[in-house]
Amino acid sequence: MIARKNAPIEDYASVPVGTLRQRVRVLDAEEMRRLIAFEECYGSRHRVLEMLHDRLHQLEHGAVPSRSPSGQAPHGTRDQDFRREER
């Protein structure tokens, strides 16, 4: 079982559903899996789970985590450089 404090987004339970889509765009696939597991344990909101699974699918098929418009990860997420090296 996942502890409530282990969601990859700080204060996840209080984030309005309307802004959640943007907040999760900085997460990588592993963080999305953790967030899905967290939502399944503590929220089980069908609409949210659908959105999270859609984003995980995008990540697994080549999408990369994005940066916020300010260039910073949203409050409570890992602040990493997600830029891919050119191949």
N, C-alpha and C positions, 0 to 999 in steps of 0.2 A: 504494500500500500504506500502511496506517495503522501508525504507530509504536506499539510497545507502551505507551509512556508517554502516549499520547493518548486513552486511555479516559476518558470523562467522570466516572467514579467512581474515586477514588484506590484503589489496591490491588485493582482489580476482579478480577484473577485469583485472589486469595485470599479473596474474599467467598464464604461458603457459599451454595450454591444456595438453601437454605431461607430465607435472609434477603434474597436478591437482589430478590424481588418488591417488598418494602417499600422498599428502597434506590432502585429506579428510579422510584418514583412521583413524585419531585421533579423528574425530568428533563422537558424540553419535547420536542416532536417532533423537532427538529433534533438534540438530544443523543441521543435514542433511535436515530435513524438512524446516528449515529456509533458508538453502542454496538453496534448490530446489525452494522455493518461490522467493528468490532473483533472481535466474537465469531466472525463468519464467517472472519476471517483467522487468529485465534489459538486458538479453542476449538472451534467447530463442534459444540457440544453441542445436540443436537436439542431436548431439553426446554427449555433456556434460550432458544434461538432462537424457539421457539414462544411462550414467555411474553413475550419482548421484542416480537415481531411483534403479539401480542394487545394489548399496552400501546400500541404505536404506533397501532394501529387505533383504540383508544379515544381517544387524543389527537387524531387526525385527524377524529374525529366528535364533538368537543365537550368531551371531558374536559379538565380543567386540571391541571397539576402541583400536587401537594399539599405541604403542609408536614409536617415530622415532628411528633409529639405535643408536643415541647418548643418548637415554633415555629421551630426552626433546621433548616437543611438538613443532612442527614447528612454526616458527615466526608468531605471529598473531593469534594463537589458544589458547584455554584454556589449562593451564598446570595443569592437574589433574592426579591423580593416577587411572588408569583405571583397575587395577588388580582386578579380582573377588575373593571373598573369596571362599575357597574350601568348597564344600557342603558336 
